[in-house]
Amino acid sequence: MDWMVPLVLYNLLILLAAKVIEKLFG
């Protein structure tokens, strides 16, 4: 089950990056 933790963190990082990119270039 330890593999789920970095997976969730990675997904959160992608969502955060998408919001930042949308704010910068939107």
N, C-alpha and C positions, 0 to 999 in steps of 0.2 A: 504493500500500500504506500510505501515511501515515494514511489515514482509519481504519485498523484500530486504531491505538494509542489514540485517544480513545474509540473504541467499547469496547475492552477495559477501559479505566480507568472508563468510565461503568458498565459491567456490574459491576465490582468495587465501585464506590461504592454501587450499588443493593443488592448482597448485604450489604455492611457496614451500610447503613442498615436493612435488613430485620432483621439480627441485633440491632441496637441497639433497634429498636422492639419486637421480640419480647421482649427482656430487660426493657424498661421497662414494657410493657403486657401482657406474657404472663401 
